[in-house]
């Protein structure tokens, strides 16, 4: 190992942080003062500055785009090729970022009755592991696409809107489609021509949803039953989730 970048602060438990970094292709190791991240790609960099730039991309995914760890902070780059290891510090001026917390639904599940003490302890351990794995999968579903794909990162940011405009909804669709052939893209995700036309009528036509629509012209819709605003939002959120899953 040549380079490792300190993680000076995090709100995540160590196992959770390690598992998430592993999903991105990084390894969590013991640093000099703090835990640190490293990878084969980081080790191949020629300078500490290059290694730090890669770590900044990891931080952006954790802290900003996926909003998994608002306290994620980097420290120094450790150069293990020196003896003793040398620390390279980088001064940064970060812009203010506003974050939003969304409450999670908590469901309590009681153990079966008449378990022995040993069985109850085993049930509790299994239950906690199931909860952890479910939480980890939820985190990874956002973090991994956000880190690896710029379109996905932008889409994840737009998906945070609670009451998205037609403009936002269609941008998410465009980000998912990218440069793919439109018909091939719709076929891949099981979107029929009628379904797409109903969606397009909803987000484009002022004759359907007035000023909420992307366009101001009052051209009649193509379909007799355009999607409602709620249907259009649900349609694009479902599509985005399935598209993001293909990027992992």
ABEGO torsion letter per residue (X at the ends): XABBBBBABBABBAAAAAAAAAAAGBBBBBBAABBBBBBAAAAABABAAAAAAAAAAAAAAAAAAAGABAABBBBBBBBAABOBBBBBBBBBBBBBBBBBBBBBBBBBBBBBBGBBAAAAAAAAAAAAAAAAAAAAAAAAAAAAAAAABAAAAAAAAAAABABBBAAAAAAAAAAAAEABBAAAAAAAAGBBAAAAAAAAAAAABAAAAEAABABABABBBABABBBBAAAAAAAAAAAAAAAAAAAX
